[in-house]
Amino acid sequence: MIGIFKFIRVNFQELPDKCFKKGIGCVWRRGNQFTVFPRSQSVNKTTDESRNKTDDKILNIRQEVVLFTPILRKLVNEANGTYLSVQKISETSKTTDNQVDFLKLSRQYRSIIRVCIESLQEAASKEKDGIDKNTYLSYLTIFYSIECIWHLCEILYIDIIPGEVVLPFLLEWVRFHFPCHEQTAAQLLESCEVGSEDHKDYWDTVIVMIVQGRIDVARALLKLHSAADSNEFKLVDNSLRSMPVYSVYGGISTGEFTISWKHWQAECRSKLNSKVLQDPQLELVMRLMCGERSAFECVSVKFSSWFDLVGGWVLWTAPWTRRGELGAAGAACAAFTHTRGPLEQIVRALLDGDLHQVIREIQQISDNNWFAAHLTDMLYHCGKLRILDIHQADVTSRLRDSLILEYGSLLMEHKSLWSVGLSYLCGTPEGVRRAELMLERMPIQTEAKAMRVAAEAKKYGLLGVVQSVSACMSTRHLSGGAERTGGALAWGARARSGPQCSRAAHAALRAHCAGLPLPAADLLLTAGPALLVDDTLLLLGKYCDFHRLYKSREFRKAAKLLVSLITSNIAPEYFWSTLLLDTLPLLETEEPVISSEDTYDIMLCLELRSTCLSKEKADLLRLALARNLARTVLVDVGDE
């Protein structure tokens, strides 16, 4: 269950022999992976033919990421939603007390873990392959432990407990996570047969019910004994029935309850000392009720771990114990057994209130730091976490940020979970720069991936990434030929890069000169201020608008726009012929749409750039300009 990192196992027989003859080289790759390859210690000049005959190979070794398993991706996505809710509430908690909201979100985390456990149980039950089944079972062990620890941490540090008396919640935790003999008790009570003591687990079940504080179930089981009507059984039953139970709403103070409890336990001890109880099992029950250490030590072998006994120890020794006083109970119960597994150490640290040790231990759980990052974040925002370094400086926020950064960086390596990882990285001051660097190095194979990367980067204000990705995609489209200039224009405009827009616009104009239609007309017509990034892009956008006006037969507006493009002198040399020849149909309209003044301007541009047109086309244009000038002069004289 516990381990720092689990890597893919590499059999050294898979490594080529050259690795051992020449030496092994190693290079880190993107993410938590590296490459092993044979490396020669001397530099030899080899021909291409001899190089092709070698059997050199490379071997990629990567970290085994549990969270990238398909069945666990739902856990990652749903936990991300809860994490973002925690961040949102933490902003408002600076002015209001949102402890209830934090408790709801903590329980939401636990419900997500529970759904994950149920999915793993279902998958394990259906799996036929032995290796895959064992993998699912190992995952189940990990998340059972995570659920158990989170629940206890919620009780001790997040839940709102009136009076801080933790016993009812502690007993609930023990019953939920360690349901020892619960099924046996249900079977015995369902059969309801007198003489149930013949069942092999009868007395073990009674003892467990007593330790777990399930008094009603224990009394019901004792009544199934064939000697239930005897005095000694009635004595124990009456003692259990009269046991005082503390409630914050019961109308008595903790001090009054303590006096009442000690008086009741003194009566139980006197009954025990009177030697009335002849049955050794009944005597053991009474000894547990009296809180005798030897009795708990005797029954400890019936439990799988010492923390199964914590609830019972608190119940029968000091039921008024508050949250911050559980360390002594943990130490007492831990002394009953010699098991010191990782889960035992984490529970002990929780009871002692050593959250720094808890975080250090849960980082070793093989869940790729999902648990450590989210629990630390929850405790940090609840204000329950305070970590000091060796110089007594508060490093709580640094610890929380480092765990969030590590977890977010891990998710950034996945082809579909990277956007989830981005939300974690951008939630810390240092993570924004890391997110920017990782997004810039992310391989982008498709248009859809590029669009998503740009959208996510814009969402978090990473405008440098948006420009970088857009510029790369624009260049990629330009290299694809004239047919893809529309895509180049779209990405160049998104990048807001003058040089990139200029290259794309020039490519589009050259393609139009070669006879291709104008690309991305809809985009250019709605680009608005984005056209101002570059003069060539502005020319292309206005020229596209000219074509729209011409097709709509708005000849006067089209002529006015075309003349403004000619007189602005922003067109490149290769495009002047197209602009000048576009005036021909407007010069030949039934009614003149180009004024005499504009005609003079076109004539001037034609003479200055007559080399752009062949002699035949230039003469044809001069003739059209002269005829239009004659018509417009007559119109001007008539107006006078």
N, C-alpha and C positions, 0 to 999 in steps of 0.2 A: 504493500500500500504506500509506503513512504519511500521516497528517493529524490535526490536532487534533480537529476535529469536522466531520462531514459533515451538512449540512442538506438538506432537500428543496429542490430548485431551484425558485425562484419567478420566472416570467416577468413582468416589469413590465407587460406588456400585459394580464395577468390582473387587475391592480389597477384598480378603477373610476377614471374620470376625476376624480371628486370628490376623490380622495386628493391629486391634484396641484393642484387648484384651491383647496382649503381647507386642505391640509396633512395630514400623516400622523400619526395617533396610534398608540401602541404600549402594550400592557398585558401584563405577564407573567401566565401562567396556571399551573395546577398542573403540576409537573414541568418538564422542559426544553422548554417551548413558550411561544410568545407570540402575541398577536393584533394584526394590523395593520388599521386602519380609517380612513376619512376623518374629519377633525376640523376643524370650523369654528373660526376664531380669534375670532369674535364670537358672542354669544348672541342668537339671533333667536327671537321668539315665533311659532310656526307652529301652524296648526290640524292636527287629526288627518287631515283630508282631504289637505292639502298634504304632510304627512309621509309618507303612504302612497304618494304619487306619486313620491317620490325613489327613486333606485336605489342607496342606500347599501348597502354590503356589508362583511362582515368576512372576513378571511383568516387562518386559523390556520397558523402555521409551527412545526414541531416538529423536534427533533433526530432524525436517522435512526439508530436503534439497531440495530446489526448483530445483537446477541444476541437480539432479539425475532423474528428470522427463524425460522419453524417448524423448519427443519432444524437450527438451532443450539440449540434449547431443551433438547435432550438433554444437550448439553455443559454447560449451566448447572446442570441438576438433578444430574447425576452429579458434577460438580466440587464441588457443595455438600456432598454426602456425604463426599467426601475432605477438604474443608475442616473439617468438623465433627470428623472423626477426628484431624486435626492438632491441633485445639484440645484434644481429650480427652487425647491423648498428651503434649501440652505441659504439662498439669497434673501428670502423673506424672514427667516428665523433670526436675522440680525435685529429686527424690530419687534417681532412677536415670538411667542413661545409655541413652537411647532412640534413638541415632543410626541403628541398623539399621532401626527402625520408621519414622523419618523418610525414610530412603532408599526403603523400600517404598512409602510414600505418594507420594514424588516420582515414582517409576516409574508409580504408579497414575495420577497426573496426566498423564504422557506417554502412557499407553495410552488415556486419555480423548481426548486431542488426536488421537491416531492414528486412533481410531474416527471422530472428527469429520471428519478429512481423507478417510477412505475413503468416508464418506457423501456428502461434497461431490463427490468424484470420480465416484461413481455417479450423482448427480443431474445433474452437468454433462454426462456422457456421454448421458443420456437426454433432456436438455432440447433442444427444437427451436427455441424462441424465441432469437434472437441476443442480445437485451439480458439476458434472465435467465441465459443461458449465460455471458456475460461477467461477470455478477454473481457467479456461483458460482466462476468462475475467479479473480476478485479475492479472494474469501474464501479460496480455496485458497492463494493467495500469502501471505496474512496468516498462516494457521495453519501453513503450511510453515515460515515464519520463526520463529513461536512455538515450534514443536517443536524446531527447530535450536538456538535460544537456550537453551531450558530444558534440553536434553540437555547442552550444554556447561557450563551453570551447575551442573548436577547433578554432572558430573565434577570440576569445580574446587572446589566448595564443600560438597557434600552427601555424595558417595560416600566410602566408606572404602577408601583406597588404601594398601596396605602399603608402607612406605618412601617414600611420597609421589612415587614415580617414575611420571609421568603418561603416558608415551609410548604404551603399549598402548591406553589408553582414548582418547587423542587420535586415534590412527590409526583406531580403531573409529568415532569420531565423524565423521571425514572420509569414510570409506568408506560409512557409512550415509546421510549427507545429501548427499554429492556423488559419486554412483556414476558417475564419468566413464569412458567406454569399457568399462564392465563387460560390457555386452552384446556388444560386438565381441570381447572376450577370450573369452567363452564360445563364440561362434560359431567362432572360429579353433581353439580347443582341441577343440571337438566334431568339426570336420572333420578335424583332425589330418593335414593335408597338408603335406608338405615343399615349401618354396618359397612359404610364406605371406607372405613379404616383399612379394609383388606386390600384396597387399591395400593399398588406399590409406591405411588407418588402422593398419597394422601397427606401425610404429615409434612413432607417437603412443601407441598402446595400451601398448607396452613401457615407454615413458617414464613414463606415468601409473602403471603398476603399480609401477615403481621408486620413484616419489615417494610413493605411498600405502603403501609398505612391504609390498606383496604379493609377496614374494621368490619363493615357489614358483611363482606364476602367471607372473612375469617369466621365470624360468628355463625353464619349460615352453614359453613363446612363443619364446624364443631358440633352442630345440632344433628348432623348426619352420622355421628359416631354412635355406636350401639350403646355406649354408657353415657349418652348425653344427659340423661335424667339424674345421674349421680351428683352428689354434693360438690365434688371437686370440679366437674364440668360447669355446674351452675355458678360456682364461685368465680371461675375465670370469665364466664359469660357476663356476669353482673359487673365485674371489674371493667370489661371492655365496654359495656353499655354505659357505664357511669363516667367514662373517661372525658374530662373537660376538653373542649375544642375551642381554640382562639379564633375570633373573628373581629376584624377592625370595626365592623358595624354591630358588634354584639352588645355594646353598651358598657363594657368594662375595660379598664386600662390594662396595659401590659403588666404592670406591677401586680394588680389584683389577680390576673390570670396566672401569673407565676406562683403566687401563694396558693391558689386553688390547685394548680398542677402538682406542686410539691406535696401538698396534703394528700391528694389522691395517690401519688406514687408511694408515699410513706405507708398508706393503707395496703397497697399491693405488696410492698416489701414485708410488712408484718404477716400478711397471709402466706407469703412464701416461706418466711421463717417459722411459721407454725407447723410446718411439715404435714399440712393437710393434703397437699398434692402428692399422690403416690405415683401417678403416671409420669415417667420421665419427660415425655414430649410436652405434656401440659406444664410441667415445671420449667422446661426450656422457654415456653411461650411466656410464662410469668416473669422469668428472668429477663427476657427481652423487653417486656413492658416496664420493668424496673430500670432499664438502661444499663445493665451490667456489661462491662467490657468483655468479660470472658464468654458471655453468651453470644455476643456478636462475632467474636473470634471463632467460636464453635460453628456458627452457621455460615461463615464466610466461604467455606468450601462449596456451598450450594450455589454460589454466584460466579459468573464468568470474570468479573472484575470488581475492584474495590469500590468504584463509584456507584455500583448497584446498591451499595449499603448506605450511601450518604444520606438519602432521604430518610431512611429508617433510623439512622443514628441521630439525626437532628430531631426527628419526631419523638423518640423515647428518651432523649437526654436533655435537650433544650429547645422545645418547640417555639420559643419566642425569639430564636436567633434571627438577626437581621442580615441583610445582604453582605455587608462588609465584614461579617463575623464568621464566614464559612470556612476560613482557612484552617482553623483548629479542627473542624469536623473532617475536612479533607485529609489532614495529617493523621488523625486517629484512624480513619478507615483505610488509608494507604498502608498503615502498619500491619493490617491483617493479612495482606497478601504480599508476594514478592514479585509480581508481574510489574514491569516498568516499560510498557510499550509506548509508542508515540501518543496514542489517544489518551492514555493514563496521564502522561506528562502534561498534555494540553489542558485536560480537565483540572488537574492539580494547580496549574498556573492560573487558570480562571478563578478557582475558588480562593486562591491567595491574592487575587487582584493584580497579578503581574502581567499586564497586557503586552508589555514589550516582549516578554518571553513567549507569550501566546502567539504573537505575530511571527516571531523567529521560528517557532515550531511549525506553524501552519504553512510557512513558506516551503517546507520540505515535502508537503503533500503533492503527489504527482498529478496535479490538475492544472499545471502550467500557470500557477499563481492566480487563477480565477478567484478562488476563495480569499486569499490574502488581500488582493486588491479591493474587492467589494466589501469585505468585513471591515478592513481598516478605514475605508472611505466612510462607511456608515458610522463607525465609532468616532471618527474625526469630526464629522458634521454634527453628531449628537453632543459633542463637547465632553465625551467621556475618556478621550485618549490624550495622554500627556507623556511624551517621551523626552528624557533628558540625556545628553551625551556625557562624556567623562568630565567635561568642564561645567556641567549643570546648565548648559544652554538648551533651550526648548527647540527640538528638531522634529516635532510632530508633523508639521506641514511638509517638511522635506522628506520624511519617511513615507507619508501618504502619496506625495507626488512621484516619488521614485517607483513605488509599486504600480501606480496607475500608468506611468510611462513604460514600464517593462511589459505590462499586460497589453497596452495599446500597440506597442511596437511588435509584439508577437502576432497580434491579429492583422497587422498591416502586411504580413507575409502571405496571407491567404488570398486566393484569387477572387473570392466573393465576400469575405468578412473584413476586407480592408476598410470599407466605409464605416463599419462599427468601430474598428480600432482608431479611426480618425477622430471620432467623437470623444474618445478617452484622451488622446494626445492633446487635442485642442482645449481640454478642460484644465490644463496646467500651464503656467507661464512658460516654462522651459519646453513644453511639448509642442508649442506652435512652430518653433523653428525646426524641431525634429520632424514634425509632420510635413513641413515644406520640403525638407531634404528627401524624405522617403517618397513623397508623391512625385518629385522630379525624377527619381530613379525607377519608378514603377514601369514595368514593361507594358506598352499599350499596343495591342495587335489589331483592334477593331475600332471603327468609328463610334460605336455605341459606348465602348469602354472610355474613349477619349471624352465623349460628351459627359459621361458620368463623373469622371475625374475632375473635369472643369467645373461641373455644377457643384460637386462637394467642396472643392477648393474655394469657390466663390461664396458658398454658404458660411464658411469659417473665416472669410476675409483674407484668404491666401491669394491675393491678386497676382503675385509674382508667378505662382504655379499656373494660374489660368493663362497668363501671357505665354509662359514657356510651352505649355502643352499645345496651345493654339498655334503658336509659331511652328512647332514641330509638325503638327498635322497639316498646316498650310504648305510647308515645304514638301511634305510627303505627297500631297495632292499635285503640286506643281511638277514633281518628278514623274507623275503618272501620265503626262501628256496634256494636249490642249483640251481634251474632252473633260478633264477634271479641274479646269480653272475655276468653275463655279464653287466647288468645295474649298479651293484655295482662298477664294475671295471671302467666303463665309468665315473660315477660321482666322484669316488675317484681320477681318473686322472685329472678331471676338477678342483677338489678341491686342487690338488697339496699338499695333506696331506699325509705324510709318514705313520702314524699309520692307516689311513683309507685305503690307498692303500695296506698296509700290510695285513689287515684283509680281504679285498676283494680278494687279490691274494691267500692267504691261503685257503679261501673258494673255489676258483676255482680249486686249485691243489687237494684239498681233494675230490672235486666232480669228477675230472678226474680220481683220483685213484679208485673211486667207479664205474667207467665205463661210466661216462658222457663225451660228447665231450668237447673240449676246448671252453670256452665262448669268445665272442667278439674277434674272431681271426682277423678280419679286423682292428679293433681298435688297437690291440696290435702290428700288423705289421707296422702300420703307426704312432705309438706313438712317436717314436724318442727319444729326450732327456727327455721326460716325464717319461720314464722307470727308469731313474736314481734316482727318488724320494725315492725308496725303493728297497732293494736287492731282496726280494721275488717277487716284481713286475718285476724286471729285469729278474729274473730267468724264470718267466712265459712268458714274451715276447720273450726271446731267445728260450725257449722250443717250443713256438708256431712257431717260425721261423724254428726250426729244423724239425717240422712236414711238413712245407711247402716245404722245400728242399727235404725231403724224398719222398713226393708225386710227386715231379717233377723229381724224379730219379737222383737227384744230390747227389749221395751217398757219395762221397769224402767230399764235403762241409758239408753235414749233419753229417758225422762222426766226422769231425774236430770240429764242433760246439758242438756236444754231449760230446766229450771228454773234451772240455774246461769247460762245465757245471759241469762235474764230478770232475775235478781237482780243480775247484774254491772253492769247499766246501761251497757254499752258499745255497745248497738245505736243506730243513728241513728233520728231521729224517724219517718222514712218506713217503717221496717222493723218498728216495734212492732206494728202490726196483724197482720203475718204471723206474728211470734213468738207473740202471744197466741192467734191462731186455730189455730196448730199444736197447742195444748194440748187442743183439743176432742176429737179422736179418742182421746187418751190418758186423758181424763176419763170416756169412755164405754166403756172396756174391761170385760169380764166381771168380772174381779177388779181392784180398785183398784191402780194402779201409782204414783200420786202420793200421798204422805203428807199427813196433815192439816196439818202444819207447812208443807209446800210449797204446799198449797192456799191457806193464809192469805197466803203471799207472793205468789201469783198474783193473789189478790183485791186485795191492796194495790196492786200494779202496775196492775191494771185500773182501779181507781178513780182513780189518779193520772194515767192516760193514757186515760181513757174517750173523749176527743175523737178519738182515733186510729181508733175504730170507729163504725160507724153504730149508732143506738139499737137496732135489731133484733138486730144481731150482738152488741152488748154485753149485751143482756138474755139472749140465748141462752147466752152464755158464763157469765153470773152463775148461770143455772139449772143448768148443768152443774157449776159449781164447788160450788154448794150441795148437789147430789145426791152429788157425790164426797166432800164434807166429811161428810155424813151417813153414808156407807158407811165411811169411814175412822175416824170416831168409834166406830161400832159395833165395828169390828175392834179398835180400841185398847182398848175396854171389855172385849171378849172375851178379849184377851190378859192383862188385869189379873186 
